[in-house]
Amino acid sequence: MPEQTRSQRSRTDLSLIGGPAAENHDLETALADTTPLAIGVVLVLGFLLLLVAFQAPLVALLGVVTNLLAVGAAFGVAKWIFQDGNLSGLLGFESQGFLNAWGPIFFFAMIFAIAMDYTVFLLSSAREHWEEQGDPKAAMVGSLAHSGRVILAAAGVMVAVFFTFALSGPLPPKEMGVILGVAVFLDAFLVRLLLLPVLLRLTGKWAWYLPHWLDRVLPDIHFGHGEVSKGARAAGTPPRRQRAEKS
């Protein structure tokens, strides 16, 4: 609508079109070309960091995909509440009929970063149990037993802090508080402590498989204090001694 209105103006007419809708449209146009690139860079870097840390391509892929699920759920809540106007009376705001153009890239970066923290908490414990026992089921159970309470406590604090922003009057901090609070809640309680452990259990030893050609490239990183177990070696995790000899 702002573009159509502007195209209908005379070239000699110097009057400008303003207001929240026009400003949001201009910002959306400016971000249209750079947002996909920014999202792609974040996804690639996230995958590479998880790959280097956990030495397992499938685990790194599962971490990135489950992070995207949390982001997608948060965007759905954002549209339902702030664009469609649901719960506007309860939260005390008037819907604009659209989401602010800065919202998608901002919330994507914030939610992905928070979800990555919880992913590292869970997978680092799982990796340590995998190296000690070489049993994917024991790795999944052990990660939940040792990291589950830490994730719940951290998520509870974050949700409480974010939801306090929902009590503010201006719309932008209210959006930030509600969307991030819901995202952290869904990610910690449903994605991180339910879906990701189930995926690790279903993929079994393949989740921790590391091809030999990739093992020669990645740095030597281990989470346990002892030697890698026989089960982990058989599934594609070389012991430290062999990896040191290769280098």
C-alpha atoms as a printed R data frame, in Angstrom:
    type eleno elety resid chain resno      x       y      z
1   ATOM     1    CA   MET     A     1  0.000   0.000  0.000
2   ATOM     2    CA   PRO     A     2  2.721   2.621  0.716
3   ATOM     3    CA   GLU     A     3  4.398   1.816 -2.628
4   ATOM     4    CA   GLN     A     4  1.111   2.141 -4.512
5   ATOM     5    CA   THR     A     5  0.351   5.431 -2.833
6   ATOM     6    CA   ARG     A     6  3.799   6.796 -3.549
7   ATOM     7    CA   SER     A     7  3.616   5.774 -7.217
8   ATOM     8    CA   GLN     A     8  0.383   7.700 -7.578
9   ATOM     9    CA   ARG     A     9  1.913  10.924 -6.282
10  ATOM    10    CA   SER     A    10  2.970  13.551 -8.757
11  ATOM    11    CA   ARG     A    11  6.705  13.925 -9.270
12  ATOM    12    CA   THR     A    12  6.386  17.598 -8.374
13  ATOM    13    CA   ASP     A    13  4.536  16.805 -5.145
14  ATOM    14    CA   LEU     A    14  7.075  16.907 -2.310
15  ATOM    15    CA   SER     A    15  4.706  15.711  0.410
16  ATOM    16    CA   LEU     A    16  5.849  12.586  2.213
17  ATOM    17    CA   ILE     A    17  3.983   9.514  3.426
18  ATOM    18    CA   GLY     A    18  4.670   8.686  7.034
19  ATOM    19    CA   GLY     A    19  3.256   6.802  9.976
20  ATOM    20    CA   PRO     A    20  3.973   3.396 11.534
21  ATOM    21    CA   ALA     A    21  2.842   1.420  8.472
22  ATOM    22    CA   ALA     A    22  5.049   3.355  6.051
23  ATOM    23    CA   GLU     A    23  8.051   3.283  8.374
24  ATOM    24    CA   ASN     A    24  7.665  -0.456  8.894
25  ATOM    25    CA   HIS     A    25  7.380  -0.983  5.137
26  ATOM    26    CA   ASP     A    26 10.579   0.968  4.479
27  ATOM    27    CA   LEU     A    27 12.470  -1.022  7.099
28  ATOM    28    CA   GLU     A    28 11.102  -4.287  5.754
29  ATOM    29    CA   THR     A    29 12.290  -3.330  2.256
30  ATOM    30    CA   ALA     A    30 15.749  -2.456  3.561
31  ATOM    31    CA   LEU     A    31 16.053  -5.774  5.420
32  ATOM    32    CA   ALA     A    32 14.597  -7.968  2.673
33  ATOM    33    CA   ASP     A    33 17.927  -8.587  0.947
34  ATOM    34    CA   THR     A    34 20.100  -9.044  4.025
35  ATOM    35    CA   THR     A    35 17.836 -11.111  6.304
36  ATOM    36    CA   PRO     A    36 18.185 -14.434  4.375
37  ATOM    37    CA   LEU     A    37 21.965 -14.021  4.308
38  ATOM    38    CA   ALA     A    38 22.091 -13.316  8.047
39  ATOM    39    CA   ILE     A    39 19.922 -16.343  8.808
40  ATOM    40    CA   GLY     A    40 22.064 -18.548  6.567
41  ATOM    41    CA   VAL     A    41 25.280 -17.410  8.238
42  ATOM    42    CA   VAL     A    42 23.853 -18.123 11.696
43  ATOM    43    CA   LEU     A    43 22.721 -21.612 10.676
44  ATOM    44    CA   VAL     A    44 26.024 -22.527  9.050
45  ATOM    45    CA   LEU     A    45 28.101 -21.221 11.948
46  ATOM    46    CA   GLY     A    46 25.844 -22.971 14.446
47  ATOM    47    CA   PHE     A    47 26.230 -26.281 12.614
48  ATOM    48    CA   LEU     A    48 30.008 -25.927 12.355
49  ATOM    49    CA   LEU     A    49 30.398 -25.055 16.032
50  ATOM    50    CA   LEU     A    50 28.302 -28.042 17.102
51  ATOM    51    CA   LEU     A    51 30.223 -30.268 14.695
52  ATOM    52    CA   VAL     A    52 33.579 -29.212 16.102
53  ATOM    53    CA   ALA     A    53 32.380 -29.477 19.707
54  ATOM    54    CA   PHE     A    54 30.625 -32.850 19.543
55  ATOM    55    CA   GLN     A    55 32.482 -34.553 16.677
56  ATOM    56    CA   ALA     A    56 29.258 -35.910 15.154
57  ATOM    57    CA   PRO     A    57 27.603 -34.521 11.991
58  ATOM    58    CA   LEU     A    58 24.158 -35.945 12.765
59  ATOM    59    CA   VAL     A    59 24.155 -34.548 16.301
60  ATOM    60    CA   ALA     A    60 25.112 -31.125 14.937
61  ATOM    61    CA   LEU     A    61 22.313 -31.323 12.376
62  ATOM    62    CA   LEU     A    62 19.763 -32.347 15.003
63  ATOM    63    CA   GLY     A    63 20.837 -29.444 17.189
64  ATOM    64    CA   VAL     A    64 20.347 -26.891 14.412
65  ATOM    65    CA   VAL     A    65 17.018 -28.351 13.239
66  ATOM    66    CA   THR     A    66 15.540 -28.429 16.741
67  ATOM    67    CA   ASN     A    67 16.672 -24.834 17.262
68  ATOM    68    CA   LEU     A    68 14.721 -23.892 14.154
69  ATOM    69    CA   LEU     A    69 11.633 -25.588 15.581
70  ATOM    70    CA   ALA     A    70 11.783 -23.309 18.607
71  ATOM    71    CA   VAL     A    71 12.166 -20.266 16.349
72  ATOM    72    CA   GLY     A    72  9.222 -21.332 14.189
73  ATOM    73    CA   ALA     A    73  6.992 -21.893 17.213
74  ATOM    74    CA   ALA     A    74  7.869 -18.439 18.543
75  ATOM    75    CA   PHE     A    75  7.021 -16.816 15.200
76  ATOM    76    CA   GLY     A    76  3.662 -18.559 15.200
77  ATOM    77    CA   VAL     A    77  2.894 -17.215 18.659
78  ATOM    78    CA   ALA     A    78  4.033 -13.745 17.581
79  ATOM    79    CA   LYS     A    79  1.640 -13.715 14.635
80  ATOM    80    CA   TRP     A    80 -1.266 -15.112 16.645
81  ATOM    81    CA   ILE     A    81 -0.923 -12.590 19.461
82  ATOM    82    CA   PHE     A    82  0.543  -9.395 18.052
83  ATOM    83    CA   GLN     A    83 -0.528  -9.503 14.410
84  ATOM    84    CA   ASP     A    84 -3.948 -11.112 14.769
85  ATOM    85    CA   GLY     A    85 -4.644  -9.366 18.071
86  ATOM    86    CA   ASN     A    86 -5.491 -12.392 20.208
87  ATOM    87    CA   LEU     A    87 -5.095 -11.838 23.975
88  ATOM    88    CA   SER     A    88 -4.727  -8.101 23.340
89  ATOM    89    CA   GLY     A    89 -7.190  -7.329 26.120
90  ATOM    90    CA   LEU     A    90 -5.385  -9.550 28.604
91  ATOM    91    CA   LEU     A    91 -1.943  -8.197 27.747
92  ATOM    92    CA   GLY     A    92 -3.140  -4.616 27.454
93  ATOM    93    CA   PHE     A    93 -2.176  -3.563 23.921
94  ATOM    94    CA   GLU     A    94 -3.819  -2.623 20.634
95  ATOM    95    CA   SER     A    95 -2.758  -4.715 17.657
96  ATOM    96    CA   GLN     A    96 -1.163  -2.878 14.740
97  ATOM    97    CA   GLY     A    97 -2.223  -5.587 12.309
98  ATOM    98    CA   PHE     A    98  1.386  -6.374 11.458
99  ATOM    99    CA   LEU     A    99  4.658  -7.347 13.098
100 ATOM   100    CA   ASN     A   100  7.464  -4.826 13.249
101 ATOM   101    CA   ALA     A   101  9.948  -5.367 10.432
102 ATOM   102    CA   TRP     A   102 12.880  -5.605 12.824
103 ATOM   103    CA   GLY     A   103 11.187  -8.460 14.658
104 ATOM   104    CA   PRO     A   104 11.999 -11.528 12.513
105 ATOM   105    CA   ILE     A   105 15.770 -11.118 12.355
106 ATOM   106    CA   PHE     A   106 15.996  -9.912 15.975
107 ATOM   107    CA   PHE     A   107 13.913 -12.723 17.417
108 ATOM   108    CA   PHE     A   108 15.592 -15.318 15.201
109 ATOM   109    CA   ALA     A   109 19.036 -14.349 16.476
110 ATOM   110    CA   MET     A   110 17.954 -14.145 20.123
111 ATOM   111    CA   ILE     A   111 15.965 -17.391 20.171
112 ATOM   112    CA   PHE     A   112 18.590 -19.327 18.226
113 ATOM   113    CA   ALA     A   113 21.316 -18.176 20.622
114 ATOM   114    CA   ILE     A   114 19.319 -19.137 23.720
115 ATOM   115    CA   ALA     A   115 18.346 -22.484 22.224
116 ATOM   116    CA   MET     A   116 21.988 -23.111 21.349
117 ATOM   117    CA   ASP     A   117 22.928 -22.678 25.013
118 ATOM   118    CA   TYR     A   118 20.470 -25.345 26.118
119 ATOM   119    CA   THR     A   119 21.561 -27.577 23.249
120 ATOM   120    CA   VAL     A   120 25.181 -27.402 24.387
121 ATOM   121    CA   PHE     A   121 24.164 -28.123 28.004
122 ATOM   122    CA   LEU     A   122 22.334 -31.278 26.972
123 ATOM   123    CA   LEU     A   123 24.632 -32.580 24.250
124 ATOM   124    CA   SER     A   124 27.860 -32.012 26.183
125 ATOM   125    CA   SER     A   125 26.578 -34.275 28.948
126 ATOM   126    CA   ALA     A   126 25.353 -36.806 26.382
127 ATOM   127    CA   ARG     A   127 28.739 -36.775 24.674
128 ATOM   128    CA   GLU     A   128 30.557 -37.363 27.944
129 ATOM   129    CA   HIS     A   129 28.370 -40.392 28.763
130 ATOM   130    CA   TRP     A   130 28.785 -41.669 25.209
131 ATOM   131    CA   GLU     A   131 32.562 -41.552 25.438
132 ATOM   132    CA   GLU     A   132 32.505 -43.323 28.811
133 ATOM   133    CA   GLN     A   133 30.029 -46.097 27.993
134 ATOM   134    CA   GLY     A   134 29.499 -46.219 24.230
135 ATOM   135    CA   ASP     A   135 25.776 -46.789 24.769
136 ATOM   136    CA   PRO     A   136 23.410 -44.301 23.045
137 ATOM   137    CA   LYS     A   137 20.587 -45.046 25.471
138 ATOM   138    CA   ALA     A   138 22.842 -44.465 28.472
139 ATOM   139    CA   ALA     A   139 24.075 -41.242 26.872
140 ATOM   140    CA   MET     A   140 20.520 -39.982 26.445
141 ATOM   141    CA   VAL     A   141 19.415 -40.943 29.957
142 ATOM   142    CA   GLY     A   142 22.590 -39.622 31.538
143 ATOM   143    CA   SER     A   143 22.313 -36.268 29.768
144 ATOM   144    CA   LEU     A   144 18.768 -35.779 31.029
145 ATOM   145    CA   ALA     A   145 19.710 -36.817 34.555
146 ATOM   146    CA   HIS     A   146 22.712 -34.498 34.788
147 ATOM   147    CA   SER     A   147 21.658 -31.535 32.622
148 ATOM   148    CA   GLY     A   148 17.861 -31.604 32.796
149 ATOM   149    CA   ARG     A   149 17.606 -29.737 36.095
150 ATOM   150    CA   VAL     A   150 20.159 -27.147 34.978
151 ATOM   151    CA   ILE     A   151 18.190 -26.473 31.788
152 ATOM   152    CA   LEU     A   152 14.898 -26.264 33.701
153 ATOM   153    CA   ALA     A   153 16.340 -23.845 36.252
154 ATOM   154    CA   ALA     A   154 17.971 -21.637 33.629
155 ATOM   155    CA   ALA     A   155 14.839 -21.615 31.480
156 ATOM   156    CA   GLY     A   156 12.635 -20.793 34.467
157 ATOM   157    CA   VAL     A   157 14.733 -17.744 35.286
158 ATOM   158    CA   MET     A   158 14.754 -16.582 31.660
159 ATOM   159    CA   VAL     A   159 10.988 -17.029 31.276
160 ATOM   160    CA   ALA     A   160 10.312 -15.066 34.474
161 ATOM   161    CA   VAL     A   161 12.591 -12.237 33.366
162 ATOM   162    CA   PHE     A   162 11.132 -12.038 29.861
163 ATOM   163    CA   PHE     A   163  7.530 -12.138 31.038
164 ATOM   164    CA   THR     A   164  8.150  -9.092 33.231
165 ATOM   165    CA   PHE     A   165  8.556  -7.137 29.993
166 ATOM   166    CA   ALA     A   166  4.973  -8.079 29.148
167 ATOM   167    CA   LEU     A   167  3.846  -5.789 31.985
168 ATOM   168    CA   SER     A   168  5.372  -2.730 30.303
169 ATOM   169    CA   GLY     A   169  3.240  -0.194 28.480
170 ATOM   170    CA   PRO     A   170  5.045   0.306 25.123
171 ATOM   171    CA   LEU     A   171  4.452  -2.352 22.498
172 ATOM   172    CA   PRO     A   172  8.065  -3.194 21.459
173 ATOM   173    CA   PRO     A   173  9.241  -4.368 24.924
174 ATOM   174    CA   LYS     A   174  5.927  -6.165 25.385
175 ATOM   175    CA   GLU     A   175  6.480  -8.027 22.129
176 ATOM   176    CA   MET     A   176 10.032  -8.873 23.130
177 ATOM   177    CA   GLY     A   177  9.020 -10.175 26.554
178 ATOM   178    CA   VAL     A   178  6.095 -12.317 25.417
179 ATOM   179    CA   ILE     A   179  7.736 -13.786 22.311
180 ATOM   180    CA   LEU     A   180 11.071 -14.583 23.969
181 ATOM   181    CA   GLY     A   181  9.371 -15.913 27.107
182 ATOM   182    CA   VAL     A   182  7.150 -18.277 25.123
183 ATOM   183    CA   ALA     A   183 10.086 -19.320 22.941
184 ATOM   184    CA   VAL     A   184 12.292 -20.205 25.919
185 ATOM   185    CA   PHE     A   185  9.448 -22.107 27.579
186 ATOM   186    CA   LEU     A   186  8.684 -24.157 24.465
187 ATOM   187    CA   ASP     A   187 12.344 -24.778 23.678
188 ATOM   188    CA   ALA     A   188 13.364 -25.897 27.161
189 ATOM   189    CA   PHE     A   189 10.345 -27.970 28.148
190 ATOM   190    CA   LEU     A   190  9.256 -29.467 24.825
191 ATOM   191    CA   VAL     A   191 12.118 -29.311 22.328
192 ATOM   192    CA   ARG     A   192 15.245 -29.621 24.459
193 ATOM   193    CA   LEU     A   193 14.052 -32.012 27.177
194 ATOM   194    CA   LEU     A   194 11.594 -34.064 25.125
195 ATOM   195    CA   LEU     A   195 12.117 -33.950 21.369
196 ATOM   196    CA   LEU     A   196 15.920 -33.873 21.196
197 ATOM   197    CA   PRO     A   197 16.416 -36.831 23.615
198 ATOM   198    CA   VAL     A   198 13.847 -38.814 21.618
199 ATOM   199    CA   LEU     A   199 15.725 -38.073 18.391
200 ATOM   200    CA   LEU     A   200 18.994 -39.152 20.003
201 ATOM   201    CA   ARG     A   201 17.373 -42.379 21.130
202 ATOM   202    CA   LEU     A   202 15.893 -43.086 17.685
203 ATOM   203    CA   THR     A   203 19.118 -42.429 15.795
204 ATOM   204    CA   GLY     A   204 21.113 -44.540 18.257
205 ATOM   205    CA   LYS     A   205 24.808 -45.009 17.491
206 ATOM   206    CA   TRP     A   206 24.434 -43.253 14.145
207 ATOM   207    CA   ALA     A   207 23.950 -39.980 16.008
208 ATOM   208    CA   TRP     A   208 27.570 -40.172 17.202
209 ATOM   209    CA   TYR     A   209 29.110 -41.582 14.039
210 ATOM   210    CA   LEU     A   210 32.106 -39.638 12.736
211 ATOM   211    CA   PRO     A   211 33.482 -40.495  9.267
212 ATOM   212    CA   HIS     A   212 37.214 -41.130  9.232
213 ATOM   213    CA   TRP     A   213 37.872 -38.464  6.603
214 ATOM   214    CA   LEU     A   214 36.124 -35.880  8.743
215 ATOM   215    CA   ASP     A   215 37.952 -37.088 11.850
216 ATOM   216    CA   ARG     A   216 41.258 -36.145 10.215
217 ATOM   217    CA   VAL     A   217 40.052 -32.562  9.770
218 ATOM   218    CA   LEU     A   218 38.362 -31.823 13.086
219 ATOM   219    CA   PRO     A   219 40.349 -30.891 16.211
220 ATOM   220    CA   ASP     A   220 40.643 -33.403 19.040
221 ATOM   221    CA   ILE     A   221 37.957 -32.522 21.589
222 ATOM   222    CA   HIS     A   222 36.700 -34.826 24.338
223 ATOM   223    CA   PHE     A   223 34.345 -34.250 27.258
224 ATOM   224    CA   GLY     A   224 35.328 -37.200 29.421
225 ATOM   225    CA   HIS     A   225 38.442 -37.594 31.550
226 ATOM   226    CA   GLY     A   226 39.247 -41.161 30.587
227 ATOM   227    CA   GLU     A   227 39.768 -43.189 27.434
228 ATOM   228    CA   VAL     A   228 36.962 -43.534 24.925
229 ATOM   229    CA   SER     A   229 34.997 -46.729 25.501
230 ATOM   230    CA   LYS     A   230 35.054 -49.691 23.143
231 ATOM   231    CA   GLY     A   231 31.419 -49.118 22.177
232 ATOM   232    CA   ALA     A   232 32.154 -45.544 21.195
233 ATOM   233    CA   ARG     A   233 35.193 -46.656 19.163
234 ATOM   234    CA   ALA     A   234 33.137 -49.243 17.306
235 ATOM   235    CA   ALA     A   235 30.527 -46.634 16.417
236 ATOM   236    CA   GLY     A   236 33.066 -44.287 14.880
237 ATOM   237    CA   THR     A   237 34.653 -42.389 17.793
238 ATOM   238    CA   PRO     A   238 38.413 -43.046 17.662
239 ATOM   239    CA   PRO     A   239 40.333 -43.174 20.936
240 ATOM   240    CA   ARG     A   240 42.614 -40.290 21.806
241 ATOM   241    CA   ARG     A   241 45.765 -42.282 21.172
242 ATOM   242    CA   GLN     A   242 44.786 -43.119 17.595
243 ATOM   243    CA   ARG     A   243 43.762 -39.554 16.860
244 ATOM   244    CA   ALA     A   244 47.026 -38.240 18.232
245 ATOM   245    CA   GLU     A   245 48.973 -40.628 16.027
246 ATOM   246    CA   LYS     A   246 47.057 -39.464 12.987
247 ATOM   247    CA   SER     A   247 47.943 -35.855 13.631
